[in-house]
Amino acid sequence: MNELNIKIGGAAGQGLQSAGFLLGKSFVRAGHFVFAIQDAMSRIRGGHNFFQLRVSDQPIAAMTARPDIVIALDRESVEEHEPELVSGGILLFDAEASRRTGEATHRFYVPFKELAAESGGRAVHANSVALGAVFGLLDFDLNIARKLIRELFAGQDAVQTNIKALDAGYNYARDKRPNGFSRRIAVIEATRRMFLTGSEAIALGAIAANCRFMSAYPMSPSTSIITYLANQEAQADIVTEQAEDEIAAVNMAFGASLAGVRSMTATSGGGLALMVETLSLLGASEVPLVIVDCQRPGPATGLPTRTEQSDLFFVIHAGHGEFARVVLAPGNAEQAFYDMVRAFNLADRFQVPVVVLSDQYLCDSYFTVDPFDLSKVAYETSLLATDQLERAESYLRYQDTDTGVSPRAYPNQSDHIVMTDSHEHDESGFMADDAATRVKMHQKRLRKIERIRATNPGPESFSQGECKRTIVGWGSTREILFETAHRLSLEGDNTAVVHFDEIWPFPQQAAKLLLKDKTNTVVVENNATGQLAKLIAAYTGYNETKRILRYDGRPFMVDELVEQIKGNLRP
């Protein structure tokens, strides 16, 4: 692959996200593939943040550690990221951002703030100067970036100021190009590929699934989902509501779903902890609901802006009593879109809560994605049509059926009585305390579990030739695992991959088939206790797995994981 790794470092308030998005989107428009991650401290202003992009002429969706170009917008970024540069890499910095000037061959001094001021801008426009300098170093077609700025800031005074700052940085880099740096990014072709975050893919999947109501209380890193949907309310015919807290949010969504509207909420682990009582209410009342849990490190507040995969056991077991549920864990933006459609269909079809497990890494990372294929979007529901209900001789909301799924209507849909009770109840929905009814209704609800399990296609697997090693993971580690296996296989160390994106009910039979007779199985997880490894041991009896675990709030990097698996680097 012909690729380039660029890291932009600075403080909150210096426009890193805007700069990184513009840089990545420009390369995508030129026909390249871009994957980007964001690393931010939990601060509105200040602190040290970075935005890192990997650009390639081949599809990519994982990050490598060492950058070819570092754009340092402050001193801390110079000190933090200059040592990370690859051999032949280059550091772009302002004199104010370093104690030293550009005497080293890998250092390229660019007066970001001075050029921004000369262009009629302010200090905040230094990021546009920096972008222009990068485009100039790479001989990139600046018209692509200019057009994108006009789109992003349409109707604002910022358009011309940012374009002038961009041009100033571009011309400076072209005139004073440092010797020895010869990297270029050319236009390959104009494409219709999207450059979007995992959160945006989740939101688009909800729209495609015909979600009509979302309530949520802001909690990083889930907030971007309701923010995106709120901006699409009129176009997507959806209502969004910022609740006063997470308990109100889940109960609003519960009420909307009870009324027959496809509904969802989104939060992180701490917010989901407050929603647990309603999770049990969903199990008892058999009302469908989709809950997105964007994981971050805990316990308690933990690291609000970092990533982790530590809520798996929590979402599988949360809630008092025993009831059916589904847990999905998409591995990239494309899976996030289609898994949201599947989540709403499973929730509606089986009248259960469905938890979609994302995390900060998946939510905030940018992916290059082809337009979604809407012909793959199906609509499944157990909700009765009004004419079906009117023709029915009787209606039992909790009718005991072979599948465990009962007829479902919404209030005022007909003259039939529609009830939902959190107390144990009979088939009509009336409260019941006798033992026989309890056993009958409990068995009815639990009967759904095997029906749901039967729809689970099992974990995704890939191998080339005979493999002596299998690496296993779930959720957002998908692309990291696949590229790691590919790199190992290129070295003659054929490595298979098994990835779980539908985790619960656990696909026991499929997992047994895929994992049996493996003498070298490595489970890779962003948590401290190996939660998937424990599930595999519990449901397959296979407990000989090795574990590579990361729980410092940061995602795995492909090159580092390769070395860890080879035993050359401690996790």
N, C-alpha and C positions, 0 to 999 in steps of 0.2 A: 504494500500500500504506500502511496505517496501521501504523507500526512504531516500535520503541524500542530503543536500544542502551545496555546497562548494563555497566559495567566495575567489577570488584571488585579492588582492589589491596592487597597486604600481603606478609607474609613467610611462608616455609614454616613450618608449625606453627600458623598462625592460622585454619586451617579454611576456606581459600578454596574448595577443591574441594567440600566438603560444602555450603557456603553457595551456591555457584554451581549445583550440582545441584538443591538444594531450590528455589531460585528458578526455574530453568528448568522443572523437573518440575511445579511449581505452575501455571505459565502454560500448559503443554501440557495439563494436566488441565482447564483452563478453556477449551480449544478453540483455543488459539493455536499457531503454529508457532515453534519456537525452534531456533536454531543457536548453538553455543557453542564457543569455543576456549580452550585453556589455554596459558599461557606461564610456564615455571618455570625457575629456575636449578638447577644440579646440586648441590643442597644438601639435607640432611635438615631443617635448621633455618636460619632467617634468609634473607638474600638478598631480592631483589625478585621477586615473582611476581604474575601477575594472571589472572583468569578473566573472559572477556568474553562477553556474551550479546546476541544480536540477536533481538528478539521481533516477530512480524508476524502479521497476520490472513491472510496468503497464504503458500504454501509457499516456504521459503528454505533454503539450505544453503551459504551463503557469508557472509563477514564484511565489514562496512564499517568504516572506520578510526575515525571520531570518535564518542565516546559522548555520550548525552544525560544520563546519570547516572553519576557516579563515586563509588564507596564507597571511601574511603581509610581503611584500618585501621592505617596507619603513616605517618610523615612522608614517607618516600621516595615513597609513592604520591601524596601531595598534589603534591609537586614534579614528579613524572614525568607525571601524568595530568591535572592541572588545566588546563594549556595546550591539551589535546586537546579539551576540551568544545566542543560546538556552541553557537552563539548561543542563549541561552535555556536552556542546560543547567544542571545543579546538582551541586554537590560536597557529599557527606555526609562529615563528618569529626569526630573527637574532638579536644578541645583539645590533647591530648598529641601529636597527629599533625601539628600545624602550629605554626609560629613566630608566626603571626598568628591572630587570632580571626575571627569571621564577619562582618566589616564589609562585604565585597563582597556584592552582591545575589545572586550565583550560589552563595554559600557558605551551607550549612545546618549549624550546629553541633548534633551529637547526642552526648551523653556515653555512648558505647558501654559502656565499662568500668564506669562508675558505675551505670548502669541494670542491667547484668548482675549486679553485686554486690547491688543492692537486690532483685533477683529471686531471690536465693539461689544465684547461680552464681559462676563464677570468670572470670578474664580471657578464657579461651578461649570463653566464651559471648557475647563481644562481637559475634561474627559473627551470632548469632541476633537480637541487638538491631538490628544494622544491617539485616538482612533485614526485620524488622518495620517499621523506619522506611521502607524502600522501599515495602513493601506499603501502609503508611499514606499515603504521598505519592501513590500511584497509586489510592487508594480500592479496592484489590483485596480480594476476599472472603478474609478471613484463615482461615476455616474449612477452606479447601482446604489451606493450608500446615499448619494444626494436624493435620489428618488424616494428611498425608504424614509429619510428624514422628513420629506414633504408629506408623506403618508402619515407618519406617526404624529407629527405636530401640525396637521392640517388646520388652517384657520388661526394659528397662534403666531405671535410675534417671534417666537423662538425659532421658527423655520430658518430665516435668513441668518440669524446670529450663529446657529449651529453649523450651517453650511459654510459660512465664512471661517469659522474656527476649524472645521474639518479641512477645508482647502489650505489653511495656513499650516497645519501640521503636515499635510501631504506634501506641499511644496518644500517645506523645510527638510523633510526626510529625503526627498528626491535630490535636493541641492547638496546636502551634506552626508549622503549615504556613507556609512562606515565601511571600511575595507574588510573583506573576508566574509561578509554576510550576503549570500547569494540565493536565499530562498525566494520563491515566487509562487503566487497563486493566480492562475489564469481562469478565465471564464470557460467552463466546459460546455454548458448548455443552459438555456432558460428552462426552469422546471416549475411544476405546480406543487412541489413537496411543501409540507407544513413544518414549521419550527415552533414547537409548543411544549409546554411543561406537562408533567404527569397530572397535575391538578386540573389543567385545562382539558386534558383528555378524559379525565373522570367526569368533569362537568358536561362535556360534549356527549359522552356516553349516556349520561342521565337524560339529556335532551332527546337523544335518539331513542331511548327507551320509553319515551312519552311521560317522563316525570313532570308533574304539574305543580308541585309544592316542595319547597325546601325551607326548613327552619334550622338555625344554628346560632350558637354563641361563639364569638371569635376566640380561637385558640390555635396558636401556631402548632404545626404547619398546615392546618386544615383551612384556615381562613380564606385562602385564595380560591377555594371552590365556590363558596357562596358569593364572594366578590365577583367572580367571573359570571356566575348565573344571574346575579342582580343586574349586571350590565346587559344581559340578554333577555330581560323579562318580556319586553314588548315583542321582540322578534321571535322568541321561542314559546310565547304564551305560557309563561311559568310565573308563579308567585314566590318570592323569597321574603323571609322574615327574620330579622335579627332579634332573637329572644333575649330576655333579661338574664338567663343563665341556661346551663345545659339541661337541667331538669325540665324547664319550660320548653326548651327546643325539642326534645324528644317527644314530649307529650303533645305539643302542637302537631308534629308530624304524625303521631299516633292518631290523633283526632281526624286529621285530613285523610289518612288512609282508611280509617273506619267509615268515613263518608264516601269512599269509593274512588279517591284520588290517589294516583301513584305519587308516593311521597318519600322523602329521605331527610337525613340529617348527617352532619359531618363534625368530627371533633378529633381530639387526641386522647391518649390514655387517661389523663386526669379527668377530662370531661366525660369520657365513657364510664368512668367509675361512678359518676353521679347519675348516669342513665340506667344503671343496672336494675333498679326496681322496675322500671318500665320494660326492660328486656324480659323480665319474668311475666309481666302483664301481657306482653305480646304472645308469649308462649301459652298462657292460659286462655286468652281471648281469640287466639289464632288469627290475628290481624297482621297482614304482611307489612314489612318495613325494611328499607335499606339503610344501613348505618355504615358510614365510612370512618374508619379509625386510622388517622395519619399518625403513625407512631413516632415518638421521640424518646430520648433516654429518661428514665425515671430512676428511683421512685419520686413521688411528689413532683415538684416543679422540675427537678432534674436539669437537663440542658434543653431549653425551649426551642433553640434554633438548630439543633443537631439531629442526627439520625440514629435509629436503633430498631431492631426486630425483636423486642422483648415482650410484646403483648399477646403472643400466640396462645399460650396457656390461658391467659386471662379471658380472651374472647371465646375460647372453646368452652370454658367452665363458668363464665360469669352468669349470675342469676341464681336464685334459690329454686330448688326443685329440678325436675328432669323434663326437658322438652327439646323438640327438634330445632335445629338451626343450621345455617350454612355459613362457612367461612371461605372466602376467596382471597387470593393474594396475587394480583397481577405483577408481571415482571418487567414491563416497559410501558410506554405510552399507548402503543397499539393494543396490547392486552388489557390495559386499563379501560380503554373505550369499550371493547367487546365484553369484558367482564362486568362492566356496569349494566349493559343490556341483559346479560345472563343473570345478574343479581336481581334485577327487577322481575324478570320472568320466573325465576325460582321462588322469589318471595310471594308473587301472586299465585303461581301454580300450586304451591304447597301451603300457602298461608302461614309463613314462618318469617322470623327475622333473618336477614342476610347481612353479615358483616363483611365489608370489603377492607382488607388490611393493606394500607399503603404505609409510607413513612416519609420523613423529610427528604431523603435522597430521591425517591421517586416523585414526590409532589413537586419539588423545586427544580429538578433537573430538566434541561431542555433536550428534546429528541427531534431528529429529522424523520418525518413520517409521510408516507404517501397518503393521498386522500383516502378516507375510510370508505369501505365498500358497503353502502347502505343496503345492498341486496342480501347481505348476511344478517341484517337486523330483522329478527322475527318478534312477534308479539304473542305472548302466552299469558293466559289468566284463567282463574277459576271463578271470576265474578260473573254472575248470571246476567244475561241480557233481560231487559224489562219484559219483553214478550214471552221469554221462557218462564219467568217468574209468574206472570199472569196466567199462563196456561197450566201451571203446576197445581195439582189438587191440594197439596199441602207443602209447607216449607218448614224444615227443621234446620236451624242454623248449624247445629252441631250433630247432624245425622251421622250415625255410626256406619262407616263404609269400609269396603275392603282395602282401599288405599289410605284411609285415615283422613282424606280430604273431603270436607263437607260442602254442601251448597253455600254460596256466599252472596248476599245482597247488601245493599246499603240502605240506611234509614230513608223512609218516604219514597222508596222506589216502587212500592206497591202497597196494598192494604195488609200484606202479611206483617206479622210482628217480627221485628229484627232486634235481637238483643245481644249484648256483649257483657259478660259478667266476669269479674276477677275471681270470684268464689267458684269452687267446683260446682258444676251445673249438669243438668241432663241434656238430652238431645235438643230440646226446645230452647235451652238457654236459661232455664229457671234454676235457681240455687238448689243444690242437693247435698245432703250429708251422709246418705246411706253408703255402706261399704260396696255394694254391688255396682251402683252407679259410678262410684269413684274408680273402681277397677276398670270398668267398661270404657269410660271416657279417657282415662289415662292411657290405656292400651291403644285406643283409637289415635291419640295424638302421637304416641311413640311409634306407631306403625308407619308414619311418614319417613322415618329415618332411613330404613332400607330402601324405600322408593326413591328417596333423594340420592342415596349412595349409588343406586343403579344408573342414575343419569351422569355420574362422575366419570369422565373419560380416563381418569388416572393421571399420574404424573407424566410429563413430557420427557422423552428420552432421546439421546443421540449418541451414536458411536460410529467410528470408521475403522473397519477391520477388527481384529482381536485386541481387546483392551485389558490391561492388567490393573487398571485403576478406574474408579468411578467417583466423580465429584458430584455432590448432592446439595441442593439448596432450595429455597422457596422465596417467593415474592421478588423484591427488587434486586436480588443478586443474580437474576437470570442471565443478563447479557455479560456480566463479569465472568460467570462460570463458562459460558459458551466460548468466549474469546480466549480464556485461560486454557481450556481444553484444546482449542485449535492451535495455540502456540506450542503447547506441549507435544501435540501430535506432529507438528512440523519438525520438532527435534527428534522424532522417532519414538517418542514416549506416548503411544496411543492412549487417549483418555476419553472415557465416556462421561456423559452428563445426564443426570436425572433432576428434573426441576418440578416442584409442586406449585401450582397456582390455584388449585381447588383442594383445600386441605381438610375440610370437615363437612360432612362425615368423612373420616379418614378412608382413603381408597385402599383398604387392607389387601384385597386379593391382587390388585394391580401392583402394589408396592412389593408384595412378596415375590411376584414373578420377576420384577425388574431388579430386585436387590439380592436374590438368592445366589449362593455360590460366589459372592464377591469377596475376594481375599484382601482387597485394598480399597476400602470405601472411605472417602473423606467428606464430611459434612461441613459446609461453610455457612456460618450464620453471623449476623450482626447482633449477638447477645452473648451473655457471659456463661450461660448454663447449657447451651446446646438443646434448645427446646424441640426442634424438629428431630434431632438425633434420638431424643427420649421417646418421641411419638413413634418413630420407626421401630425402636426396640420394643415398645409396649405392644404394637399391633402386628409386628412381623416376627418377633423373637430374635431379630438380628441386632445384636448389641456390640459388634466388633468394629464399629465405626471409629475412625479417627476424627478429630474435630479441629477446625481452624476457626477461632472465634475472635471477633473484634467488637469492642464495646466502649471505645473512647469517644463515641459520637461522630466518627468519621466513616465514610464508606470504604470498601475495598478498592484497591487499584490493581489493574490487571497485571502489570509487571511485578509488583510486589507479591501478589498471590501466586504467580508462577514460581517465584523463588521460595516462598513458604512451602508450597507443595513439594518442591524438589528437596526441601530440607536445608536450603541455604540461608534462610532468613527466619528468625523467630517471629511468630505472630504477635 
